[in-house]
Amino acid sequence: MPVDIEPLLRDLSAETDLLLERLNGAGDGVWDRPTPAPGWTVRDQLTHLAYFDDTAVLAAVNPDAFRAGKEDALRDVDAFTASIARQYSTLTGDETRQWFTRARAELASVYSRLDPESRVPWYGPDMSPASAVTARLMETWAHGQDIIDGMGQLRSDSPGLRHVAHIGVRTLPNSFRARSLPVPDSPVRVELAAPDGELWEWGPAGAPDEVRGPALDFCLVVTQRRHIDDTRLATTGPVAREWMSIAQAFAGPPGAGRRAGQFPST
């Protein structure tokens, strides 16, 4: 049975609002601030989100046009994303905000009308509309973390956290395949403490490989915004330890992540 996309779109909207609230209250000088992603400013983070929201709309309404440009983008993903940042590096803060706001609204409008059983092409495997929206939410949360770090602020609770954790668990195979490593056969049990004290669980109880700790820390690791050594995550078993050292919730080649000690331990 297809996933109901409306709750996902509401959570995406809430995550979007939280990010824009931070930026709306910042001065003009914030846009050129560096973020933990080498060479990326706060502006670059938001133009990245806006660009790929527009691209996600293109993939939904004109999949052939999307596929026509997909091969060039995948030929060198890092060069492709860097070229996007350069192309829009002269936008003002207002122009950047307006683009992102418009692109995000169009994304929500288009995806709310898609057949829930359809498939939308993307840079990895084709996805259902619900999976595509979840991926945009994860990207918003992750790039939003870079913006928060660049602004010297702290992360607050958000409705996107559960979705990021879920996609982080689901993309265990991707973490290994991105590095041309065999995908482990043994399951991993994941137990995460949510901000409200609830326990979020995935995988069979009693599995020899486990990941346990705060949900926020897990999400920071699987989106490569923190090194596991700077978190309170605990792993048991070789598969869990290797996974957390290479975890990657997003498509594409292996990311560089963050180095140990780059941020204060949580």
N, C-alpha and C positions, 0 to 999 in steps of 0.2 A: 504494500500500500504506500503510495507516495507521501512524502513528508509535507505537512501543511506549511507553506512558505510564509504565510502572514505573520506568525510569531517571529520568524527569523528576520523578516523585514522590519518589524517593530524594534527588535533588539539592535539591528544594524542602524536604524534611525537614532536610537538612544545613544549608541556608541559614537555616531557622527556628531550628535549634539554636544556630547561631553568634550570631544576634541575641539570643536569650533568655539565652545565657551572659553577654553583656555587661550585660544588664539585671538578671539575677539577682545579679550582683556589685556592683551600684550601690546607693547609699543611697536612702532614701525621697525625699530632696530632688531627685533627678534628674528626676522626672516633670514638674515644672513648669518645667524649663529650656527656654528658647527654642531653636528650631532655625532653620536658614537660611531656611526657608519662613516668610515674614512672618505673624506671629500664631499660628503652630503651635508647641505644646510637644512634648516627647518623648511625653507621654501621647497627644496628638492624633494623632501619627504611628502609634502602635500601635493606637489605637481605630479609625483609618481602615482599617488592614489587617484588623482583626477584623471590622469591619462589612461590608467587601466580600468577605471570605471567606464570611460568612453569606449575602450576596447571591448569590455564585457558586453556593452550594449550592441556594438557592431557584431560580435560573435553570435548574439541572440537574433538579431534582425537580418543580418546578411552573412551567414556562416561562410559562404564561398569567398567573400571579400576578406574575412578574417583569415581563412586558411591560406589565401594568396600571400599574405605577409608573414605568416607564422614561421616559415622555413628560414627567412632572413633573420628574424628575431632570435631564433634558437641557434643560429650559426655561432653567435658570440653574445650570450645573454648579458654579460657584464658590460660589453661595449654598447649594446643596445640600450640598457637602462641608463648608462652614463650619457648617451646622446640625448635622451629625453630630458635629463637634468640640465644639460647645456642649452638645449633648445628653448627652455622656458626660464632660464636663469635671470632674465631681465624683467620678469613680471613684477609688478608691485604687490604689496601684501593684499590690497583690496582685490586686485585682479586674480590673484591666486585663490583667495577665499571664494570669490564669486564663481570661478571655474569649478572648484571642488563641489560647492553647494549645488550648482546646476547639474554637474555630472552625476552626483549622488542621487538627486531627485529623479533624473531621467532613468537611471539604473533601477531604482525602486519601482517606477511606473511600468517600465518594460517587463521586468521579471515578475511583477504581480499578475501579469496577463498571460504568461506562458503556460502551455500545457505542462502540468507537473510531471508527466511521464516522458516529456521530450528530453533530448540530449543537446547540450550546448558545447561546441568545441572550445578548447582552451590550450594552453601551452603544454600541459600534460595530457592525460586521457580526457575524453569528452565527459561532461558532468551533467547531472540533473540540475534544473534551476535551483533547487534547494541547496545542493552542494556548492553551486557557483556563488550563491549569496553567502553561505557560510564561509567560503574562501575569501570573499571580499571583507567580511566581518573580521576574519583573522588577520588579513593584511592591514585593515584599519587599526586594529589593536596593536599590531607589531610596529607599524610605522608611527603610530601614535606614541608608542613607548620611546622611540627615538626622539620624537619631538619633545616629549616630557623630559627626557634626559638632557636634551640640548638646552632646554629652558631652565634646567636646574630644579625641577619640581619633583613631586612624589606621585606615584600612581594611586588613584582612588578606585574603589570598587566600581565595577561596571557590569552590565548584563551580558557583555560579550565573553566573560571569562569562561563560563561553562562550555560555550561553543569552541573556543580556542583549545581548551583542554581536550574536548572530544576529537577535534580534527588532529590534535597532536598525537593522540593514541592511535587513531585510524591510519596515520601516515607512517607508522613504524616501518612497513616495508619500503616506503619511499626513501627513508633515511639510509637504508643499506643499498638500495638500487642506485641512488644518486652517486654513490662511491664505488659502484661496480662490485659490491660485496654480496655474497649469498644471503638471502633472507632467512633468518633463523626459523626453524620448525617449532621450537618450544614457545609456548605462550608466555606473556608477561602480565602479571597482576599489577594494576595501578590503583593505589588508594590515595586520594587527595583530600585534604581538609579545605573545604570551601570557606570563604570569609565569614559566613553566618554560622559556621560550626558544623554544617552538614558534611557527611562523608560521601564523596563521589567515587564510584568504583567501576573498574573495567577489568575484564579477564577473569579466569577461574580462580576461586579461592584455593589456597594451598599450592599454587604454582611455585616452582623453585626459584623463578626470577620475579623480582618485585621492584616497584618504584613507589616510594611513599614520601609524603611531605605536603607542604602548602600548595594549594592549587595555583596560586600566583607564581610561585617559584617554578613549577612545572611548565606553565605557559611561557615564562620568560626563557626557559631552556629550549623548549621545542621550537620557538620562533627565533632562536639564536640571539636573543637580546641579553642573556647572561650566561656566563660559564657556570657549569654545575658546581664548581668549587666555591662559588660566591653565593650559594643558596643553601637552604636547609633540606634539600632532597637527600634521601637515603636510598641506596640501591642494594639489592641482594641478587647474586648470581651473575655469571659472565655476560649473558645476553642483555640483561637490564643495564649493566655498567657500560657495555659497548654502545648500546642504543643511546643512552643519555650523553655519551661523548660525541655523537654524530647526529643527534636528533635534528630533523628538518621538516617542519610542517608545510613548507611551501615547495612548489614545483621548481625545476631548474637544476643547474649544476650545484655542487657542494658549496655552501656558504662559508665564509671565513669565521663567522660568529664573533664572539667576544673573548678576550684573553682572561685567564684566571687573575684575580686581583684588580681588574679594571674598575670594579665597583665595590663598595663596602659590602660585606656579607650581610644577608638579610637576617 
